[in-house]
Amino acid sequence: MPTLRKPPDVTLQKSHGTGGSSEYRVTYATAVTALSLGNLLRGYAEQVQNAGWNAYPATIGDFGAVQSFEMPDSHGHHWRGLLAVVDSGADRAVLFRVHPAVP
């Protein structure tokens, strides 16, 4: 599970945390930035890819952006993840949620 770190051009990452259960894991942050949603998504998606996740094409809308990821782990489990960036004014909510792939 990658830790979401402040990408370049993000003024401030106000909060950060992780959580979950045996069914899923989630990491989140709140970013303060003038970056577009697409550029902010790319800044976090690059971190996910550098952690070994395979990326699928992103979808970028007026108020949010999402990108899907997959990764097999060293124990033979297959994981799927979704990275989302939501515009909430000056702040941008960033969430990366992963869960095991259903066979």
GILIN-V410365 format. One record per backbone hydrogen bond with DSSP energy under -1.0 kcal/mol. CO is the residue of the C=O (numbers start at 1). NH is the residue of the N-H. If there is no record, write none. Layout:
CO_NH, CO_NH
//
This chain:
7_10, 12_32, 15_30, 17_28, 19_26, 24_21, 25_98, 26_19, 27_96, 28_17, 29_94, 30_14, 31_92, 32_11, 32_12, 36_40, 37_41, 38_42, 39_43, 40_44, 41_45, 42_46, 44_48, 45_49, 46_50, 48_53, 49_52, 54_70, 59_66, 63_87, 64_61, 65_85, 66_59, 67_83, 68_56, 69_81, 70_54, 71_79, 73_76, 77_73, 78_101, 79_71, 80_99, 81_69, 82_97, 83_67, 84_95, 85_65, 86_93, 91_88, 92_31, 93_86, 94_29, 95_84, 96_27, 97_82, 98_25, 99_80
//
